[in-house]
Amino acid sequence: MSIDITSVYQPIVTLDGRAVVGFEALVRTCGDGPPIPPPELLGVARAQGVAADFDWRCRLSALRGAVESGYPDRLALFVNAEPVALDAPPPRDCLPMLADASRLSIIIEITERDLMGDPAGLLRAAEHARNLGWRVAVDDVGADSSSLALIPLLRPDVIKLDMALVQGRSSRETAAIVAAVAAEAERTGALVLAEGIETEHHESSARAMGAVLGQGYLYGAPDALPDFGEVQGPVRSLDLDGTVTVRAPVAVTPYGLTHSLGARRQADSTLLDAIENSLLHSAYGTGSSTVVLATVSASTGLTPARRAIFDDLAARTALTAVFDSHAAPPASGFRTVAVGADEPLALERSIVIVAPMSSVALIAVERGTAEDGTPMYDYRLTYDRHVVLDAATVLLRRIPARSAV
């Protein structure tokens, strides 16, 4: 793309006292002609196959403006990024700029709307950002079910509430989103930031939703950064948990994560069928931000009845995916992931359910057959959220991007 771009910056403040603790960098076109909205710019870049290059241009523009302004180290700099671009190396001629910007407190905002299109890529992007010493924010939470579903898996430092929540009327859906975000913030220490605050009433609504940070025209429009060499007074910094790291389970299958859960249980396929059905039916009531992942053992396969349940759940959840060594069923509503017949995962049958307010996993592995030939399993049923999220991470890393399915 040959379009000239520049960066403007909008302040982010504490709702208690309105102290500026950071700025979000926003891309703008410059030069002759009418301005082009950022979503349209990104759409053109994707159509031309240069999304990663364009994203790097936007990110480097944001960093350059911050460095030139003498941006304080303790002030957070929020920079938008497409997950696909975080995997792409930077242009070689920009390495000096990246070195100059390495002192900045950068928070990468995950802006991809189709978060479930490539969950494995999204996890890699978050890992890449953290390996660079950057923080992670999930943007537009509440705009769709995917952003809320992936919050516990991405472990963001900042959760940004979509402006529609702050500016709209309260509803049952709003209450569910606010409750889920509050639960995650309490579990992890993530900070909640409300976008689109334009009036005192919006600010009051943001406080009621548990936000501690705010962004919007009430505090300032996007503009050039001040010359921080001339700014008087102390600089506030975000109180972020310094121990947050990427979720990196050390196992290749879900069953490999269960050894810390105590003695294993044994069951035949009939009992496991009953437990699995109970768990799957419980997922119907957990809302559209739920992730359901299932592995099918080589000895049992996917029955028509179970396939119908997965099809139904796919229409009700953010993501339902089945990992199977058998041929994928035609025209399934759920995502299917091929498993090699000789892989350890082909011996496992699992149901992993991650919902905003709850999580559960039934994880089993084949252990021969009974005298009547019925398959036997060692299994563990756990509500330990860390184990469930690790199991979900192991499986999500195997899901190919939607375009490759």
Buried (B, 14 or more C-beta within 10 A) or exposed (E): EEBEBBBBBBBBBBBEEEEBBBBBBBBBBEEEEEEBEBEEBBEBBBEEEBBBBBBBBBBBBBBBBBBEBEBBEBBBBBBBBBBBBBEBEBEEEBEEBBEBBEEBBBBBBBBBEEBBBBBBBBBBBBBBBBEEEBBBBBBBBBBBBBBBBBBBBBBBBBBBBBBEBBBBEEEEBBEBBBBBBBBBBEEBEBBBBBBBBBEEEBBEBBBEBBBBBBBBEBBBEBEEBBEEEEBEEEBBBBEBEEEBEBBEBEBBBBBBBBEEBEEBEEBBBEBBBEBBBEBBEBBEEBBBBBBBBBBBBBBBEBEEEBBEBBBBBBEBBBBBBBBBBBEBBEEBEBBBBBBEEEBBBBBBBBBBBBBBEBBBBBBBBBBEEEEEEEBBBBBBBBEBBEBBBBBBBBBBBBBBBEEEE
